[in-house]
Amino acid sequence: MSRPTLTDLGRELVFFFEDFLPVQRGLSPHTIRSYRDTLVLWLQFTAREARRGVEQLTIRDLTEERVARFLRFLETDRRNAIATRNARLGSIHVFARFLAGRHPEQLGTLQRVIGLPFKHGARDAPIEYLERAEMEALLKSIDRSTALGRRDYALFALMFNTGARVQEVLNLRRRDLRVDAPCQVRLLGKGSKLRLCPLWPVTARLLRELIAETARCDPDAGNTLIFANARGSALTRYGVRYLLRRYATQAARVAPTLKDKNLHPHSIRHSTAIALLKAGVDFATISQWLGHAGLNTTMRYARADLDLKRQAISQVFPDALAPPRAGRLLLDGSDMVGWLRRL
């Protein structure tokens, strides 16, 4: 039986994901997956609307009107936030520009797709992170008497130690770890940028024990994934999110504040950044530690932590938060140095 012939859309999708994004634009696998997720959603939506199979869709099905209905579907049916809706539209814009350069006969239709505007009104949600007591409660909720529990404990300890993105941790292989002094891990971040992150001795010990426990007669041991599921396959981001929510629910019995938090794996990365900031680490070091593209991304953590805000207001308006100290004079020059420090 002969294989079905790809439509023009099918051929372009193959080239888009196999050559244009990874080779010509040099995007990371994680970024490419975000484009994939968007186009899979659009293909499924369009196939349902057109009452045809996905494999029968053509470039002519990518129209302004259909994309506009797809965006409404994201907001109403999938309840996506404006920021997510705009991110999906951005991916479609890139794909439409790619098609326009290769199919000039469709330029008019594709230009109207590219002209669809982003929606205003997206709000920056508060950064969700774990306080120290919450992080300790989360880790203590993990049953380390089981092999999977020991894996999960090492996973979340490493994520908090490094502040790594969840996919960066899940991609780790044994060759990326150094568990002898000086202990460190090599992380591959966005844009295929490599960075080294130091490991606490306790984290290195957990990883050393995990590797010893899961070691097999593997001729290519250095290429073995650190974190695998019960079947030996790679853990997924969704799996880690499920584990985090499960342990957070258990930990909420000890730390009730966890009940009000909508946690996801990136919350642990935020927790690392806040912890470093509270410890007095400068922004440039935190930026390098987390693999941020620029300091602006790191600076948002200064706006997130209430303790830092309390410290700031106590410096500017000390009398608003505490009774005045006896004998302290502010205006007669007797405490000029203190006054200058509070400016």
Secondary structure, DSSP 8 states (H G I E B T S, - for coil): -------HHHHHHHHIIIIIIIIIS---HHHHHHHHHHHHHHHHHHHHHHTS-GGG--GGG--HHHHHHHHHHHHHTS---HHHHHHHHHHHHHHHHHHHHH-GGGHHHHHHHHT----S-----------HHHHHHHHHTS-TTSHHHHHHHHHHHHHHHH---HHHHHT-BGGGEE-SSS-EEEEE-GGG-EEEEE--HHHHHHHHHHHHHH--S-TTGGGSBSSB-TTSSB--HHHHHHHHHHHHHHHTTT-GGGGG----HHHHHHHHHHHHHHTT--HHHHHHHHT-SSHHHHHGGGGT-HHHHHHHHHHH-HHHHS---TT--SSSSTTHHHHHHT-
